[in-house]
Amino acid sequence: MKSVLEAARPQIDQLVSEVVGNTGPRTDGAHAVQRWREAANALAARQANYAYQVYARLKVGSTLEHVVGLACELARSLTGIRHVATHSLPQSVLGEPAKA
């Protein structure tokens, strides 16, 4: 594992330089970290291009599935009914994938 990390170090250093830049010795703590995280996410999206779009689509779909599952669980607990409709989202809810 150490050799893998050492081999990746130049790329990591480059990415950190692009994201953080030259901030100097003083930073504003949590706000700086938030800006760096946002910058890193934007850079990753630009570099990943189509792959990021697929990732984002899967993440949104997964989040929707989770929320629907929670709603079904809540409905079961409030009504006492054991069989509330399945919480699997149909493809029509998620929409068709974007064409490249």
C-alpha positions, 0 to 999 in steps of 0.5 A: 500500500505504501508503494502505491501511495508513493507512486501516486504522490506526484499526481496528488501533489499536483491536484492539491496545488491546483485546488488549494493554490498558494494560500499562505500561512494563514487560513480561515479554518473550516471555511478554507476547507469548505472552499477546497472541497468545493474546488476539488469536486469541481475539478474532479467533475471537469476532469472526469467529464462523462464518468462524473455525469454517470456517478452523479446520476447513480448518486441521485438515484441511490439517494432517491431510493433511500428516501423512498425506503424511509418513507415506506418504513415510516408509512408502515410504522404509522399505519401498522400495515406490513405491506406498503408498496415496494420502495424500488423506483421505476426507471421513469422516475429517474428519467432516461440517461443523457445521450452523449 
